[in-house]
Amino acid sequence: MTTISNKTIFQNRNKEAKFWKQNFTPAWKKGKPVKIQFSKNLSETINVRFDSHTINTLRNQAQKRGLGATQLIRMWILEKLQTS
């Protein structure tokens, strides 16, 4: 799975805004469609208990990846099941 960094090459928001104002349309036109897969019927749930330190660590890891904690847990479990 590809991880997208939240880091920016711009030194401030004004420079970034100016760049995208000038370059958005050409960049958009160069873009290519990608296929994505959505999960179907996630109708069953399972509860897992963690201590507060583990939950905070999990939330921090998820935030670094731009995800919610439950999304990250689900992603990790599915990745592990695919490699088993």
C-alpha positions in Angstrom: 0.0 0.0 0.0 1.3 3.4 -0.9 1.6 6.0 1.9 1.3 9.7 1.0 3.3 12.0 3.1 1.7 15.1 4.7 5.0 17.0 4.3 5.0 19.9 1.9 7.8 21.4 -0.3 6.4 24.9 0.3 7.7 27.2 3.0 4.4 28.8 3.8 0.7 28.7 2.7 0.9 31.9 0.7 3.6 30.5 -1.6 1.7 27.2 -1.9 -1.6 29.0 -2.7 0.2 31.1 -5.4 1.8 28.0 -6.9 -1.5 26.1 -7.1 -3.4 29.1 -8.5 -0.9 29.2 -11.4 -0.5 25.4 -11.9 -3.7 23.7 -10.8 -5.4 23.4 -14.3 -2.3 22.1 -16.1 -1.6 19.6 -13.3 -5.2 18.5 -13.3 -5.2 17.9 -17.1 -2.0 15.8 -16.8 -3.6 13.6 -14.2 -4.6 10.0 -15.0 -7.5 8.0 -13.7 -6.8 5.4 -11.1 -8.8 2.4 -10.0 -9.8 2.2 -6.4 -11.5 -0.6 -4.5 -14.1 0.1 -1.9 -15.1 -2.4 0.8 -18.5 -3.9 0.5 -21.0 -4.5 3.3 -18.9 -4.0 6.4 -21.8 -5.1 8.5 -20.0 -7.1 11.2 -18.0 -5.6 14.0 -15.5 -6.8 16.6 -14.5 -5.0 19.7 -10.9 -5.0 20.9 -9.7 -3.4 24.1 -6.4 -1.6 24.5 -4.8 0.3 27.3 -4.7 4.1 27.0 -1.0 4.2 26.1 -1.5 1.8 23.2 -4.6 3.7 22.0 -2.7 7.0 22.0 0.2 5.4 20.1 -2.3 4.0 17.6 -4.0 7.3 17.2 -0.6 9.1 16.6 0.4 6.5 14.0 -2.9 6.9 12.2 -2.7 10.7 12.3 0.8 10.5 10.7 -0.8 8.6 7.8 -3.8 10.8 7.5 -6.1 8.0 8.7 -8.5 7.4 11.6 -7.4 4.9 14.2 -10.1 2.3 13.1 -9.0 2.6 9.5 -5.4 2.0 10.4 -6.3 -1.1 12.5 -8.4 -2.5 9.7 -5.7 -1.9 7.1 -3.1 -3.6 9.3 -5.3 -6.6 10.0 -6.1 -7.0 6.3 -2.5 -6.7 5.3 -1.5 -9.3 7.9 -4.2 -11.7 6.7 -3.1 -11.4 3.1 0.5 -12.4 4.0 -0.6 -15.3 6.2 
